[in-house]
Amino acid sequence: MDTTRAKQIYESKDTIGVKLEGDPVWIENVDEANGMATVTVGNNPVNTQTVSVDRLQEGN
């Protein structure tokens, strides 16, 4: 995924499935300048990671 698409998903009112290495994640923030995204893995709000957006995949 690229930063533009990650930002679109983050700003969307729709629920769009995103995965990180097969695990569902919620995008919490997108750092366009550095190509990074902060995501919450699964339903666990304390399991957040900052990863390169190119590791994220769109899809259910």
Rosetta blueprint (number, residue, H / E / L):
1 M L
2 D L
3 T H
4 T H
5 R H
6 A H
7 K H
8 Q H
9 I H
10 Y H
11 E H
12 S L
13 K L
14 D L
15 T L
16 I L
17 G L
18 V E
19 K E
20 L E
21 E L
22 G L
23 D E
24 P E
25 V E
26 W E
27 I E
28 E E
29 N E
30 V E
31 D E
32 E L
33 A L
34 N L
35 G L
36 M E
37 A E
38 T E
39 V E
40 T E
41 V E
42 G L
43 N L
44 N L
45 P L
46 V L
47 N L
48 T E
49 Q E
50 T E
51 V E
52 S E
53 V H
54 D H
55 R H
56 L E
57 Q E
58 E E
59 G L
60 N L
